[in-house]
Amino acid sequence: MFERFTEPAQQTVFFARAEAGSYGSRQIETEHFLLALLQESDGLLRQLLGNVATASALEHEVRNSLGVTEPAGTAEDLALSHELKRVLAFSAEAAERLNDRSIGTGHLLLGLLRESECAAARALTKYGVTRERALDALHAGGVLPETGQPPAVMVTRERLHELVDSLPEGAWQHAFGSLNYLQVWPPRAFAGAGSNRGTARADPAAYAGSRSTRICEGRRGWSQLEGRTGMPGSGR
């Protein structure tokens, strides 16, 4: 997994190990991981906290919650706690869901917040850092600085309907005609369904109709496709 980590994400794991060692812990806990994330001055966590004072208050609270024993040697191998192992697994899953090839500190934060019962996640929630806010920030932030990739956009039925509604006059007709010409839409299963479909295949221009008719036909076809394939929103 670690080979997929960006350099800042690798540094976060290294810093978390250093934090655990400085407190004499025999394993790396989520609190150490949170302290390491806070060290990235331009990271997503700092952005969500809003200002240096809030970030400092969170760091101070986390440090006060950790008991100090004899510091561990730098050469001593420290294990990951079970909670932190789940956090890293959730981080990899978050990257996959966002279609990102690399795992960055933003994904690490999402993984930490998903382990909602751990001490670090509870501290983050107390300071207003939630999984929903982190996802919104990733989607709205343009290109992710670590991966160089634009954030993925979750496509839903509602989003597709919004796109159809926003099309300029004539765009839907042109797209529908092109798909018919390529015999891509309607699917073969729908070839004989509806009074307009045979006409559209033979003469796409004849299917123009009003804009509202085209939108309704597109939504009806989408609903039928969902019903046949069991896609989300089909009620299956």
C-alpha positions, 0 to 999 in steps of 0.5 A: 500500500505504501508505494501508492502514498504521495511524498507528503503522505509518506512523511505523515506516516514517518512523523506519526512514528516519530510522535509515537516514539516521543511519547514512549508509545509501543504502537502508533495510535490515531492521535499520533497520526492526527498530530502528523497530519497537523504538521502539513501547513498547506494540507486539507486538514489545516484548510478545514480548521481555518486558522492557525489558532484553531489548529494550535488549539486542536494540537494542544488538546491532543497532546494533553490527552497523551500520556508520556512515558520513556521515549522509544528509540528511533531504531525501535520498530513500532507497530500500527494500532488496529484502529490506524490499520483500519484508517489506512485501509479506509484511506486507500478505499477513499482514493479508489472511490475518487479514482485517484491512483495515489493516496495523499494526505487528503485521503488519509484525513478521510480515512481517519474521519471514517474511523469515527469512534477513535479518539482522533476522529472525535477530536476532529469532529469537536473542531468541526472537521467532518467527513462531509466537509472534507469530501466537499473541499476535495470536490471543490478544490480543483486539482489535488496538489499532491496527485495532480489529478482533478477530484472525481465527480460522483455521477447520480441520476439527479446530476444527469437530469441536471445536465440534461436540463442545462443543455442548450436548445438543439444539443439533445437532438444532435446527441440523440441523432449521433447515438442513433447513427452509431446504433448506440442509443436506444439500446437494442432492448428498447428498439421497438419500445415507444412510438418515436423510437423507430422514427428516431432510428430511421430519421433522427431529425424527425425526433426533434419535438419540443425540448421538454419532450426530448428531456422526458424521453431521455429520462424515461430511457434512463429509468428503463435502463436502470430497471433492466440493469439494477442500477442505483435508483432502480428500486432493486 
